[in-house]
Amino acid sequence: MLQEERLQKMKEHIDLAIFCSLHELCETFGISRATARRDLNLLADANRVRLVRGGASAVSDGTTYDPPYAVKKTLHQEEKARIAEAAVHLVHEGETVLLESGTTALRIAERLRGLRDITVATNDVQIAAALANCDGIDVTVIGGSLRKGYFATLGYFAQMTLERIQADIAFLGVDAVDAKRGFMVSNAEEVPVKQLVLASAKRRVVICDHTKFESTSFLQLCALQDVDLVLTGRELDETVRAKYEEAGARIQLA
């Protein structure tokens, strides 16, 4: 099989599967790991796939989709670590923190362990587990229906709890940020939970990597002006940052 043909078939295979490991691609196309890596680098350079740890994931051509949690956890790890570190500096002892489910929020939870006399409320069972043995942190788990594969609780019971919570600061993730449509998500069940998270906190912080900007997703969550701060990576282009700040967003780079 010629390389050009193999690259096309490899892209189609990854698009169909959403995520493919390096081992799977080697087995499927009968190539070495070195050849698979070279092929993936060529596809990534052409923005036809996205490289992730251990393989590659599909690149959406239209509205942003919500990739599997296992894939999300591998994306932009160094950037997410910086965002989490900056987020922790916004938390003060004695405060109540609302951590909405997500891979970057999990990074924040891991860095909160050194603080004392704080309360964390979360609808993410992995975040709750990460903080379970911290003496200085009281953890409240927001119950509900577990979204399979994503560790998040949603639905009636989650919403009922959030209606009764008042937090000092909330951190939440989004799937896309558009200058006109604001913050957007791809899963309809998440919308009421995220909106209640926003309504339950005095300070509202969106945490997202730089790739979420200049994209759209299925559903509008809120306007840019409805949050107090957007924490993102320093990889965000300065022109893009200026555009969104002019549109009403307050952005901090980490």
Backbone as CSV, one residue per row, in Angstrom:
resi,resn,N_x,N_y,N_z,CA_x,CA_y,CA_z,C_x,C_y,C_z
1,MET,0.842,-1.194,0.000,0.000,0.000,0.000,0.882,1.250,0.000
2,LEU,0.640,2.166,-0.934,1.391,3.405,-0.982,1.107,4.258,0.243
3,GLN,2.095,5.088,0.621,1.945,5.887,1.838,0.721,6.802,1.765
4,GLU,0.507,7.456,0.617,-0.619,8.369,0.494,-1.949,7.652,0.729
5,GLU,-2.073,6.446,0.184,-3.296,5.664,0.383,-3.430,5.246,1.845
6,ARG,-2.296,4.837,2.446,-2.328,4.401,3.845,-2.721,5.558,4.770
7,LEU,-2.195,6.754,4.485,-2.537,7.906,5.306,-4.029,8.200,5.255
8,GLN,-4.632,8.106,4.079,-6.061,8.353,3.949,-6.875,7.318,4.712
9,LYS,-6.472,6.046,4.572,-7.196,4.974,5.268,-7.006,5.082,6.782
10,MET,-5.814,5.508,7.190,-5.543,5.670,8.618,-6.419,6.781,9.194
11,LYS,-6.540,7.903,8.473,-7.404,8.986,8.939,-8.845,8.520,9.047
12,GLU,-9.329,7.794,8.052,-10.707,7.300,8.067,-10.923,6.350,9.249
13,HIS,-9.921,5.525,9.532,-10.012,4.582,10.654,-10.095,5.328,11.985
14,ILE,-9.274,6.362,12.145,-9.266,7.143,13.387,-10.561,7.937,13.526
15,ASP,-11.054,8.507,12.421,-12.319,9.244,12.458,-13.470,8.356,12.926
16,LEU,-13.466,7.121,12.464,-14.539,6.191,12.811,-14.461,5.761,14.267
17,ALA,-13.229,5.531,14.738,-13.037,5.018,16.103,-12.962,6.129,17.146
18,ILE,-12.801,7.383,16.725,-12.595,8.549,17.590,-11.180,8.551,18.167
19,PHE,-10.726,7.408,18.702,-9.365,7.294,19.232,-8.785,5.944,18.841
20,CYS,-7.515,5.940,18.438,-6.811,4.696,18.117,-5.438,4.722,18.773
21,SER,-5.076,3.600,19.362,-3.745,3.490,19.946,-2.725,3.191,18.856
22,LEU,-1.469,3.452,19.164,-0.384,3.164,18.232,-0.348,1.672,17.914
23,HIS,-0.537,0.844,18.937,-0.527,-0.610,18.748,-1.634,-1.043,17.784
24,GLU,-2.821,-0.480,17.952,-3.937,-0.837,17.077,-3.654,-0.472,15.628
25,LEU,-3.056,0.694,15.404,-2.743,1.125,14.041,-1.676,0.225,13.409
26,CYS,-0.696,-0.180,14.215,0.328,-1.107,13.708,-0.297,-2.430,13.284
27,GLU,-1.216,-2.946,14.106,-1.874,-4.214,13.810,-2.786,-4.085,12.591
28,THR,-3.525,-2.998,12.520,-4.496,-2.816,11.437,-3.826,-2.658,10.076
29,PHE,-2.724,-1.913,10.039,-2.100,-1.592,8.748,-0.812,-2.371,8.499
30,GLY,-0.443,-3.230,9.441,0.734,-4.067,9.243,2.016,-3.276,9.102
31,ILE,2.186,-2.269,9.950,3.362,-1.409,9.879,4.071,-1.389,11.231
32,SER,5.316,-0.922,11.220,6.086,-0.826,12.453,5.647,0.383,13.268
33,ARG,6.033,0.427,14.536,5.700,1.570,15.385,6.353,2.850,14.855
34,ALA,7.588,2.719,14.319,8.270,3.887,13.772,7.509,4.449,12.575
35,THR,7.019,3.562,11.703,6.247,4.005,10.540,4.929,4.629,10.975
36,ALA,4.277,4.005,11.959,3.003,4.545,12.460,3.202,5.938,13.034
37,ARG,4.270,6.144,13.769,4.539,7.465,14.344,4.779,8.496,13.243
38,ARG,5.550,8.109,12.211,5.802,9.042,11.111,4.500,9.408,10.399
39,ASP,3.660,8.407,10.180,2.376,8.663,9.518,1.500,9.588,10.350
40,LEU,1.438,9.335,11.644,0.614,10.168,12.522,1.138,11.598,12.574
41,ASN,2.457,11.753,12.572,3.027,13.102,12.576,2.653,13.856,11.306
42,LEU,2.653,13.157,10.171,2.254,13.784,8.910,0.781,14.202,8.952
43,LEU,-0.072,13.326,9.477,-1.499,13.637,9.573,-1.742,14.777,10.554
44,ALA,-1.007,14.797,11.660,-1.173,15.853,12.658,-0.697,17.190,12.111
45,ASP,0.409,17.188,11.369,0.923,18.423,10.775,-0.089,19.029,9.801
46,ALA,-0.877,18.157,9.178,-1.902,18.620,8.236,-3.241,18.867,8.936
47,ASN,-3.241,18.767,10.278,-4.447,18.971,11.085,-5.564,17.993,10.715
48,ARG,-5.186,16.770,10.356,-6.173,15.753,9.989,-6.464,14.826,11.160
49,VAL,-5.540,14.723,12.122,-5.766,14.006,13.375,-5.094,14.798,14.482
50,ARG,-5.396,14.433,15.728,-4.767,15.074,16.878,-3.947,14.027,17.628
51,LEU,-2.664,14.315,17.830,-1.809,13.387,18.559,-2.141,13.423,20.045
52,VAL,-2.267,12.249,20.651,-2.456,12.118,22.090,-1.519,11.037,22.574
53,ARG,-1.358,10.940,23.873,-0.444,9.939,24.415,-0.889,8.536,24.009
54,GLY,0.012,7.817,23.375,-0.272,6.431,23.010,-0.988,6.244,21.689
55,GLY,-1.272,7.349,20.957,-1.987,7.182,19.701,-2.457,8.505,19.133
56,ALA,-3.671,8.505,18.585,-4.213,9.714,17.967,-5.728,9.718,18.084
57,SER,-6.320,10.912,18.082,-7.771,11.051,18.123,-8.242,11.849,16.919
58,ALA,-9.524,11.756,16.642,-10.098,12.422,15.482,-10.168,13.918,15.702
59,VAL,-10.091,14.668,14.615,-10.284,16.109,14.626,-11.653,16.397,14.046
60,SER,-12.479,17.113,14.806,-13.816,17.441,14.333,-13.764,18.549,13.294
61,ASP,-14.500,18.376,12.187,-14.539,19.390,11.138,-15.640,20.421,11.363
62,GLY,-16.616,20.106,12.218,-17.716,21.027,12.452,-17.744,21.472,13.891
63,THR,-18.885,21.285,14.539,-18.976,21.654,15.940,-18.143,20.698,16.777
64,THR,-17.627,21.201,17.867,-16.775,20.407,18.736,-17.572,19.285,19.402
65,TYR,-17.018,18.087,19.390,-17.643,16.966,20.071,-16.946,16.726,21.400
66,ASP,-17.533,15.903,22.234,-16.967,15.588,23.537,-16.237,14.258,23.437
67,PRO,-14.907,14.258,23.380,-14.181,12.994,23.226,-14.282,12.140,24.482
68,PRO,-13.980,10.842,24.369,-14.003,9.973,25.545,-13.088,10.508,26.649
69,TYR,-13.465,10.253,27.897,-12.696,10.766,29.034,-11.246,10.301,28.966
70,ALA,-11.027,9.040,28.571,-9.666,8.506,28.492,-8.814,9.300,27.517
71,VAL,-9.444,9.813,26.462,-8.725,10.640,25.492,-8.510,12.039,26.062
72,LYS,-9.550,12.626,26.645,-9.453,13.979,27.195,-8.338,14.073,28.238
73,LYS,-8.171,13.004,28.994,-7.184,13.024,30.064,-5.756,13.124,29.526
74,THR,-5.552,12.690,28.282,-4.211,12.717,27.695,-3.905,14.020,26.971
75,LEU,-4.913,14.850,26.722,-4.730,16.047,25.906,-4.221,17.230,26.724
76,HIS,-3.217,17.924,26.215,-2.743,19.196,26.772,-2.425,19.094,28.267
77,GLN,-1.744,18.035,28.657,-1.523,17.787,30.079,-0.693,18.882,30.748
78,GLU,0.356,19.335,30.083,1.214,20.350,30.685,0.460,21.672,30.827
79,GLU,-0.358,21.997,29.836,-1.160,23.231,29.895,-2.194,23.141,31.018
80,LYS,-2.849,21.995,31.138,-3.843,21.821,32.196,-3.208,21.920,33.576
81,ALA,-1.982,21.425,33.711,-1.284,21.514,34.997,-1.038,22.971,35.376
82,ARG,-0.681,23.802,34.390,-0.455,25.226,34.660,-1.759,25.937,35.011
83,ILE,-2.824,25.577,34.309,-4.132,26.170,34.608,-4.555,25.817,36.028
84,ALA,-4.347,24.564,36.406,-4.715,24.122,37.754,-3.915,24.858,38.815
85,GLU,-2.639,25.056,38.579,-1.795,25.770,39.537,-2.278,27.206,39.713
86,ALA,-2.636,27.849,38.606,-3.153,29.223,38.686,-4.496,29.260,39.397
87,ALA,-5.314,28.243,39.185,-6.635,28.185,39.813,-6.525,28.095,41.334
88,VAL,-5.590,27.307,41.816,-5.436,27.127,43.261,-5.084,28.447,43.945
89,HIS,-4.358,29.310,43.242,-4.008,30.617,43.818,-5.221,31.529,43.981
90,LEU,-6.333,31.160,43.358,-7.562,31.952,43.507,-8.387,31.503,44.716
91,VAL,-7.979,30.395,45.343,-8.715,29.822,46.477,-8.040,30.223,47.783
92,HIS,-8.853,30.652,48.744,-8.325,31.069,50.046,-8.863,30.153,51.137
93,GLU,-8.070,29.997,52.164,-8.494,29.147,53.277,-9.788,29.671,53.884
94,GLY,-10.647,28.749,54.263,-11.937,29.096,54.819,-13.042,29.192,53.784
95,GLU,-12.698,29.023,52.501,-13.694,29.173,51.447,-14.342,27.846,51.058
96,THR,-15.490,27.975,50.403,-16.177,26.829,49.810,-15.948,26.864,48.304
97,VAL,-15.449,25.743,47.783,-15.085,25.652,46.372,-16.014,24.663,45.676
98,LEU,-16.574,25.067,44.561,-17.428,24.193,43.761,-16.634,23.761,42.536
99,LEU,-16.319,22.467,42.468,-15.539,21.919,41.361,-16.447,21.077,40.479
100,GLU,-16.779,21.613,39.318,-17.607,20.878,38.367,-16.739,19.874,37.621
101,SER,-17.320,18.765,37.235,-16.572,17.633,36.705,-15.717,17.976,35.490
102,GLY,-14.546,17.343,35.407,-13.682,17.516,34.244,-12.246,17.158,34.548
103,THR,-11.459,16.963,33.487,-10.069,16.550,33.663,-9.204,17.670,34.234
104,THR,-9.472,18.918,33.858,-8.707,20.025,34.432,-9.120,20.270,35.881
105,ALA,-10.405,20.104,36.170,-10.882,20.233,37.555,-10.232,19.182,38.449
106,LEU,-9.999,17.986,37.914,-9.313,16.948,38.684,-7.894,17.390,39.018
107,ARG,-7.246,18.049,38.083,-5.900,18.583,38.344,-5.954,19.629,39.463
108,ILE,-6.989,20.456,39.470,-7.136,21.450,40.533,-7.286,20.755,41.881
109,ALA,-8.116,19.723,41.916,-8.334,18.986,43.164,-7.024,18.429,43.712
110,GLU,-6.201,17.911,42.851,-4.922,17.338,43.284,-4.019,18.394,43.912
111,ARG,-4.162,19.646,43.463,-3.325,20.723,43.998,-3.955,21.409,45.210
112,LEU,-5.216,21.145,45.459,-5.879,21.705,46.645,-5.491,20.958,47.922
113,ARG,-4.875,19.816,47.783,-4.589,18.965,48.953,-3.750,19.674,50.007
114,GLY,-2.949,20.638,49.600,-2.088,21.326,50.561,-2.793,22.401,51.345
115,LEU,-4.016,22.768,50.967,-4.756,23.807,51.683,-5.495,23.219,52.881
116,ARG,-5.839,24.089,53.814,-6.574,23.656,54.997,-7.823,24.517,55.178
117,ASP,-8.788,23.957,55.880,-10.009,24.681,56.228,-10.764,25.156,54.996
118,ILE,-10.917,24.261,54.023,-11.764,24.580,52.875,-12.785,23.456,52.691
119,THR,-13.880,23.799,52.065,-14.918,22.825,51.718,-14.991,22.731,50.202
120,VAL,-15.000,21.510,49.702,-15.110,21.287,48.259,-16.400,20.519,47.986
121,ALA,-17.226,21.071,47.119,-18.416,20.365,46.639,-18.179,20.018,45.173
122,THR,-18.464,18.784,44.802,-18.178,18.360,43.436,-19.188,17.332,42.953
123,ASN,-19.428,17.334,41.650,-20.260,16.302,41.036,-19.402,15.321,40.253
124,ASP,-18.140,15.191,40.659,-17.192,14.289,40.002,-16.673,13.290,41.036
125,VAL,-16.946,12.020,40.821,-16.564,11.016,41.819,-15.053,10.825,41.882
126,GLN,-14.342,11.097,40.794,-12.881,10.999,40.835,-12.288,12.129,41.673
127,ILE,-12.851,13.317,41.566,-12.397,14.435,42.389,-12.659,14.142,43.866
128,ALA,-13.839,13.617,44.160,-14.171,13.267,45.547,-13.176,12.252,46.098
129,ALA,-12.833,11.250,45.295,-11.883,10.226,45.729,-10.493,10.821,45.943
130,ALA,-10.101,11.764,45.088,-8.774,12.375,45.197,-8.624,13.174,46.485
131,LEU,-9.742,13.684,47.024,-9.700,14.522,48.227,-10.172,13.794,49.478
132,ALA,-10.518,12.535,49.332,-11.168,11.792,50.425,-10.328,11.720,51.699
133,ASN,-9.020,11.683,51.583,-8.160,11.498,52.753,-7.447,12.773,53.189
134,CYS,-7.916,13.924,52.726,-7.289,15.198,53.091,-7.911,15.736,54.379
135,ASP,-7.095,15.839,55.424,-7.616,16.256,56.728,-8.165,17.672,56.717
136,GLY,-7.568,18.566,55.932,-7.972,19.957,55.960,-9.093,20.306,55.008
137,ILE,-9.656,19.302,54.326,-10.682,19.569,53.330,-11.930,18.748,53.617
138,ASP,-13.066,19.426,53.737,-14.356,18.749,53.838,-14.917,18.577,52.429
139,VAL,-15.346,17.373,52.116,-15.814,17.077,50.759,-17.305,16.753,50.770
140,THR,-18.040,17.441,49.904,-19.444,17.132,49.690,-19.603,16.612,48.271
141,VAL,-20.146,15.397,48.153,-20.371,14.796,46.837,-21.796,15.110,46.397
142,ILE,-21.914,15.763,45.246,-23.225,16.091,44.689,-23.755,14.857,43.973
143,GLY,-24.789,14.252,44.529,-25.308,13.002,43.986,-26.099,13.198,42.710
144,GLY,-26.452,12.090,42.083,-27.219,12.139,40.850,-26.971,10.908,40.006
145,SER,-27.384,10.968,38.768,-27.163,9.870,37.837,-25.765,9.987,37.258
146,LEU,-25.020,8.904,37.338,-23.636,8.923,36.876,-23.583,8.844,35.355
147,ARG,-22.933,9.825,34.747,-22.724,9.790,33.301,-21.636,8.776,33.006
148,LYS,-21.983,7.696,32.371,-21.070,6.573,32.182,-19.848,6.996,31.377
149,GLY,-18.696,6.631,31.903,-17.448,6.919,31.231,-16.861,8.275,31.533
150,TYR,-17.624,9.140,32.246,-17.154,10.496,32.493,-17.068,10.856,33.975
151,PHE,-17.524,9.995,34.874,-17.382,10.173,36.326,-18.163,11.360,36.874
152,ALA,-19.099,11.910,36.096,-19.875,13.071,36.518,-21.291,12.667,36.896
153,THR,-21.814,13.298,37.953,-23.212,13.084,38.317,-24.056,14.207,37.727
154,LEU,-25.202,13.817,37.157,-26.089,14.755,36.481,-27.534,14.453,36.877
155,GLY,-28.460,15.201,36.325,-29.872,14.881,36.519,-30.518,15.566,37.702
156,TYR,-31.709,15.069,38.051,-32.578,15.704,39.037,-31.904,15.877,40.398
157,PHE,-31.287,14.827,40.930,-30.708,14.907,42.273,-29.512,15.863,42.316
158,ALA,-28.719,15.877,41.252,-27.606,16.819,41.184,-28.126,18.248,41.150
159,GLN,-29.151,18.480,40.354,-29.719,19.820,40.242,-30.353,20.266,41.555
160,MET,-31.053,19.368,42.218,-31.709,19.693,43.484,-30.669,20.106,44.535
161,THR,-29.532,19.399,44.566,-28.475,19.743,45.518,-27.858,21.095,45.197
162,LEU,-27.563,21.320,43.924,-26.922,22.568,43.527,-27.797,23.782,43.813
163,GLU,-29.102,23.615,43.765,-30.010,24.720,44.069,-29.892,25.183,45.515
164,ARG,-29.307,24.345,46.358,-29.198,24.644,47.789,-27.770,24.969,48.222
165,ILE,-26.866,25.040,47.279,-25.462,25.290,47.591,-25.109,26.749,47.315
166,GLN,-24.287,27.331,48.200,-23.708,28.646,47.951,-22.201,28.522,48.140
167,ALA,-21.442,28.781,47.079,-19.991,28.639,47.116,-19.315,29.993,46.939
168,ASP,-18.080,30.079,47.433,-17.297,31.300,47.235,-16.759,31.384,45.813
169,ILE,-16.357,30.227,45.268,-15.790,30.208,43.919,-16.138,28.879,43.246
170,ALA,-16.417,28.943,41.968,-16.726,27.735,41.193,-15.811,27.657,39.985
171,PHE,-15.363,26.442,39.691,-14.570,26.179,38.498,-15.347,25.204,37.624
172,LEU,-15.491,25.534,36.344,-16.204,24.632,35.443,-15.567,24.652,34.069
173,GLY,-15.714,23.522,33.366,-15.159,23.402,32.038,-16.218,23.585,30.962
174,VAL,-15.760,23.840,29.740,-16.638,23.977,28.581,-16.002,23.246,27.408
175,ASP,-16.798,23.009,26.371,-16.285,22.324,25.187,-15.858,23.282,24.089
176,ALA,-16.362,24.511,24.106,-16.030,25.483,23.063,-16.268,26.893,23.576
177,VAL,-15.528,27.844,22.981,-15.697,29.264,23.310,-15.767,30.035,21.997
178,ASP,-16.885,30.712,21.788,-17.118,31.474,20.567,-17.380,32.934,20.926
179,ALA,-16.823,33.849,20.156,-16.926,35.277,20.485,-18.366,35.765,20.520
180,LYS,-19.229,35.220,19.683,-20.627,35.654,19.631,-21.536,34.798,20.501
181,ARG,-21.330,33.497,20.487,-22.229,32.576,21.202,-21.791,32.319,22.636
182,GLY,-20.595,32.725,22.989,-20.124,32.538,24.351,-19.601,31.134,24.605
183,PHE,-19.889,30.617,25.799,-19.406,29.296,26.198,-20.417,28.235,25.772
184,MET,-19.901,27.116,25.260,-20.766,26.097,24.682,-20.348,24.708,25.151
185,VAL,-21.321,23.786,25.163,-21.068,22.392,25.523,-21.756,21.487,24.517
186,SER,-21.360,20.219,24.518,-21.901,19.291,23.523,-22.966,18.361,24.078
187,ASN,-23.016,18.204,25.410,-23.954,17.263,26.015,-25.099,18.006,26.695
188,ALA,-26.333,17.738,26.269,-27.492,18.475,26.774,-27.708,18.276,28.272
189,GLU,-27.400,17.090,28.798,-27.614,16.823,30.223,-26.734,17.684,31.109
190,GLU,-25.607,18.147,30.574,-24.687,18.954,31.370,-25.157,20.399,31.539
191,VAL,-25.977,20.879,30.625,-26.336,22.299,30.616,-26.981,22.762,31.922
192,PRO,-28.057,22.116,32.400,-28.672,22.611,33.643,-27.747,22.523,34.848
193,VAL,-26.895,21.510,34.898,-25.950,21.377,36.016,-24.930,22.501,35.971
194,LYS,-24.360,22.747,34.814,-23.366,23.809,34.689,-23.990,25.183,34.972
195,GLN,-25.212,25.397,34.515,-25.869,26.678,34.773,-26.129,26.882,36.264
196,LEU,-26.469,25.812,36.963,-26.662,25.907,38.419,-25.337,26.120,39.140
197,VAL,-24.265,25.539,38.619,-22.936,25.795,39.176,-22.623,27.289,39.085
198,LEU,-22.915,27.885,37.942,-22.690,29.324,37.769,-23.532,30.150,38.740
199,ALA,-24.780,29.735,38.919,-25.697,30.486,39.786,-25.378,30.310,41.261
200,SER,-24.621,29.277,41.609,-24.378,28.942,43.018,-23.120,29.579,43.592
201,ALA,-22.360,30.310,42.770,-21.070,30.806,43.244,-20.966,32.327,43.148
202,LYS,-20.212,32.901,44.084,-19.950,34.340,44.055,-18.960,34.687,42.940
203,ARG,-17.949,33.835,42.759,-16.965,34.023,41.687,-17.011,32.802,40.774
204,ARG,-17.087,33.054,39.472,-17.267,31.959,38.506,-16.102,31.960,37.530
205,VAL,-15.402,30.827,37.464,-14.193,30.718,36.652,-14.330,29.569,35.669
206,VAL,-14.202,29.869,34.391,-14.160,28.822,33.364,-12.712,28.391,33.190
207,ILE,-12.475,27.091,33.193,-11.139,26.539,32.984,-11.148,25.758,31.672
208,CYS,-10.293,26.155,30.738,-10.255,25.457,29.453,-8.908,25.673,28.782
209,ASP,-8.458,24.685,28.027,-7.215,24.867,27.287,-7.458,25.769,26.077
210,HIS,-6.386,26.227,25.465,-6.478,27.246,24.407,-7.196,26.764,23.159
211,THR,-7.254,25.442,22.939,-7.888,24.920,21.717,-9.404,25.083,21.728
212,LYS,-9.987,25.395,22.887,-11.443,25.553,22.960,-11.909,26.863,22.317
213,PHE,-11.000,27.830,22.181,-11.357,29.112,21.590,-11.526,28.988,20.076
214,GLU,-12.350,29.884,19.543,-12.607,29.929,18.102,-13.255,28.642,17.603
215,SER,-14.107,28.042,18.439,-14.836,26.837,18.050,-16.256,26.923,18.592
216,THR,-17.127,26.107,18.041,-18.503,26.057,18.524,-18.861,24.626,18.881
217,SER,-19.871,24.490,19.721,-20.368,23.175,20.082,-21.889,23.176,19.947
218,PHE,-22.523,22.113,20.397,-23.939,21.891,20.137,-24.848,22.898,20.832
219,LEU,-24.534,23.230,22.094,-25.453,24.031,22.911,-24.755,25.208,23.580
220,GLN,-25.441,26.339,23.603,-24.921,27.507,24.301,-25.153,27.359,25.797
221,LEU,-24.113,27.625,26.576,-24.214,27.566,28.034,-24.509,28.948,28.610
222,CYS,-23.682,29.917,28.267,-23.881,31.276,28.765,-23.024,32.231,27.947
223,ALA,-23.247,33.519,28.158,-22.484,34.543,27.455,-21.102,34.713,28.086
224,LEU,-20.201,35.320,27.357,-18.852,35.567,27.871,-18.889,36.396,29.147
225,GLN,-19.834,37.322,29.224,-19.916,38.232,30.375,-20.507,37.570,31.617
226,ASP,-20.999,36.333,31.482,-21.650,35.667,32.609,-20.673,34.974,33.550
227,VAL,-19.389,34.990,33.217,-18.381,34.439,34.127,-17.401,35.551,34.489
228,ASP,-16.730,35.384,35.611,-15.826,36.423,36.092,-14.430,36.312,35.507
229,LEU,-14.030,35.102,35.132,-12.667,34.890,34.656,-12.610,33.630,33.799
230,VAL,-11.763,33.676,32.766,-11.445,32.486,31.988,-9.967,32.191,32.191
231,LEU,-9.673,31.018,32.719,-8.294,30.581,32.900,-7.929,29.653,31.756
232,THR,-6.905,30.021,30.999,-6.475,29.189,29.884,-4.955,29.243,29.781
233,GLY,-4.400,28.491,28.838,-2.954,28.409,28.708,-2.351,29.574,27.955
234,ARG,-1.069,29.785,28.193,-0.358,30.871,27.505,-0.197,30.606,26.017
235,GLU,-0.606,29.415,25.569,-0.569,29.097,24.145,-1.610,29.885,23.335
236,LEU,-2.562,30.476,24.020,-3.604,31.232,23.321,-2.993,32.398,22.550
237,ASP,-3.326,32.492,21.279,-2.807,33.550,20.426,-3.243,34.925,20.955
238,GLU,-2.323,35.887,20.940,-2.610,37.221,21.482,-3.740,37.918,20.720
239,THR,-3.793,37.683,19.409,-4.871,38.278,18.615,-6.226,37.725,19.036
240,VAL,-6.265,36.420,19.287,-7.503,35.776,19.733,-7.881,36.288,21.114
241,ARG,-6.889,36.395,21.989,-7.170,36.913,23.336,-7.767,38.307,23.277
242,ALA,-7.165,39.181,22.467,-7.666,40.554,22.341,-9.093,40.580,21.812
243,LYS,-9.383,39.711,20.875,-10.731,39.634,20.295,-11.768,39.284,21.352
244,TYR,-11.441,38.313,22.209,-12.414,37.872,23.212,-12.521,38.854,24.368
245,GLU,-11.436,39.510,24.698,-11.513,40.522,25.749,-12.340,41.721,25.279
246,GLU,-12.213,42.056,24.016,-13.036,43.127,23.457,-14.512,42.745,23.463
247,ALA,-14.772,41.431,23.346,-16.162,40.947,23.342,-16.738,40.820,24.752
248,GLY,-15.899,41.024,25.771,-16.419,41.027,27.136,-15.847,39.997,28.071
249,ALA,-14.904,39.171,27.601,-14.317,38.139,28.465,-13.128,38.699,29.223
250,ARG,-12.950,38.235,30.437,-11.730,38.547,31.199,-10.892,37.278,31.210
251,ILE,-9.685,37.345,30.665,-8.861,36.150,30.444,-7.555,36.251,31.196
252,GLN,-7.191,35.163,31.860,-5.883,35.054,32.522,-5.140,33.882,31.922
253,LEU,-3.916,34.114,31.494,-3.088,33.063,30.898,-2.218,32.394,31.958
254,ALA,-2.107,31.098,31.851,-1.278,30.333,32.795,-0.135,29.655,32.047
